[in-house]
Each structure stands twice: as structure tokens, then as C-alpha cells.
Amino acid sequence: MTATIPTRTGSDFAALCRQVRAEKLLERRTGHYALRIAITGAAFVGTWLAFALVGNSWYQMIIAAVMGLVFTQVAFLGHDGGHQQVYRSKRANDALGIAAGDLLIGLSYGWWLDKHNRHHSHPNHEGQDPDIGSGVLAFTTNQVAMRTGGFGRLITRYQAWLFFPLLTMEGLSLHVASVRSLLTGKSRRYRRTELALFTIHVLAYLGAVLWVLSPAKAVAFICIHQAIFGLYMGCSFAPNHKGMPTFPAGRDIDYLRRQVLTSRNVQGGWLVDFVLGGLNYQVEHHLFPNMPRPSLRKAQRIVRAYCHDLQITYTEASLIGSYTAALRHLHELGAPLRAKGRLALDTV
């Protein structure tokens, strides 16, 4: 849906920022992250040790599914590093992001960071937010209108039903986009390092799988692992903005409202915090991208009350409710094409 919400300008965000800084919520939490990195690293090593111990067995499909979950938790650490949440030094944060992304899970840190920063700058802005750019799914009415091919229109008609099945391909899509980015030769600060570590990941991953498993089991293992990884990644990001207001490119809207009106929080306790990697506090994360993950819950109380005082819509939903809203939005966008399809059948 395209937003028609009136906006205003001013120093509203500056006042909110002063409150957050007064509570010291932007200070680094190195102890917390040291423990989180240790636990996540142990889980990553543990799944590969289990893989080696189980050997050439169909029980490896269970390991593949668990490994898909662990890979996503590693990706969350890379995300935190990319936002400079972990260390005071940019070099140290980038090192964490590159190690987590390129070396451990096969995702180009430089490519992702560029794409993700553009998303944060203009969330849900047509032509500016790559996360709602033209692709397999249509996220805006303009994208629906531009669908001319028969297959693309068919996908759009039933995209709400296809959403979760398509997410199983997200892991493969991320790997392919990473390879394209690393091979184009575009100048990035860490491109050579990324290319070396990414190559090590691919060789080690495929080498281990093909060394331990028979060809049939290896193919099944890779498919299950990457499907779970893509599904988990997609399910972690889908509740955040899908179904929230969208704006035309160049819409003049101040930073506070740009971030709050386009974001949705997911309600829940510590388990939701863990499963979604802190992305359930999407409003706070977008307002303060470099805020350490453990500080987001405390910031929520301040931001929610502040938005209430300024009469700015602050959106929260349950995990199921957030998916429902996203799927309803995708389903509504496909309605015109479904109607045309029924009309064409009626005239036959």
C-alpha cells in the first residue's frame, strides 16, 4: 500500500536521540557479544563435527536442517558487525562481518552491506529500497502493472501462496548474487580478502560434503541445508516491512517518520529475540542501526512512548500476525491479475 500520511519536518529525532543517549543504550556491549560469538561459534563447529561423526548416512539430512539454522545465526552476527554494533573499531566490525559472511556462510559482506545500507536509508521507497525492487515477487502496485510476461503474471497472481516455498530458494539467490558481485571487479575496500575467503568457503564446503557423502546424499544434504537457510533468513526479514506503507521515490519525509512508519515490530519474549536475531525490534533498529542488539528491548519503551506522544503510528504484531499482514498484502496485490484471469476464462 502506498502511504498518503502527512509528514512534517523538524528536530523530533534529535530529541529522541538525546533520550536514548542519556540511557547509554548506544554504548558497546562487548561482553555480551563475546559470549554470543563464542556460543554461535561453538554451535557452528559442533554441527560440522556431528557431520563428520555421522558419516555417509541419510541421518545427515537432520544435520543439514540444523546447519541451516546455525548458518542463519552466524548471519545475524555478520549483520551486527555490518551495523558497527559489536566493537568500537570499524575495522574490527568489518572483520567480523567478513568472517561470518564470506568465510563461514558464503555470503559477500561487501555486496550485502551496500544493499542493506540502501535499504536502511530509504525503507519501502520505490526505486530506492532494493528490498522492494523488481524481482520474482511484486511488492507495489506499480510492479504489478509492469508484469507483462505470462509466467511473471502467474507468479504474481498467487504470490502469497508461493511466498514461503520461494523462500527456500533465497539461500541460493544470496550465494549467486555474492558470486556476481565478487567477480564483477567493482572497487570495494575488502574485495580481494572477500574473494579469497569466499573461495575457501566454497571449496571447504563442497569438499567436505562430497568427501563424506555419496553423490545422492550430497545433493540431498546441500538442497536441505540451503533450503532451511534461505527459509529461516527470509522468515526473519519478512515481518519487518512487508505490508507496511510504501512511498514513491523522492518523497520528502523526515528521518523519524521515514523509519517508524515503514517498520513493524514483532512481539514476544527472549525466544523471539533469539530466533529473529533482534530484528523483531525493527523500529528501534532502523532508528538506531548501530545500537547493540541487547539494548533494543530497553530502547523500545522509550521509542514507543515517544511516538505515542507525537501521534506517530508505532506498529507491533505477533509473529503469526506479522506473517499474516505480509501475506495479505501480497495477496491483495495479486487480486487484479486474478480477476483478469477469471474474466478471460468467463469469455472463453
Secondary structure by P-SEA (a helix, b strand, c coil): ccccbbbbbcaaaaaaaaaaaaacccccaaaaaaaaaaaaaaaaaaaaaaaaaacccccaaaaaaaaaaaaaaaaaaaaaaaaccccccaaaaaaaaaaaccccccccaaaaaaaaaaaaacccccccccccccccccccaaaaaacccaaaaaaaacccccccccccaaaaaaaaaaaaaaaccccccaaaaaaaaaaaaaaaaaaaaaacccaaaaaaaaaaaaaaaaaaaaaaccccccccccccccccccccccccccbbbbbbcaaaaaaaccccaaaaaaacccccccccccaaaaaaaaaaaaccbbbbbcaaaaaaaaaaaaaaaaaaaaaaaaaaaaac
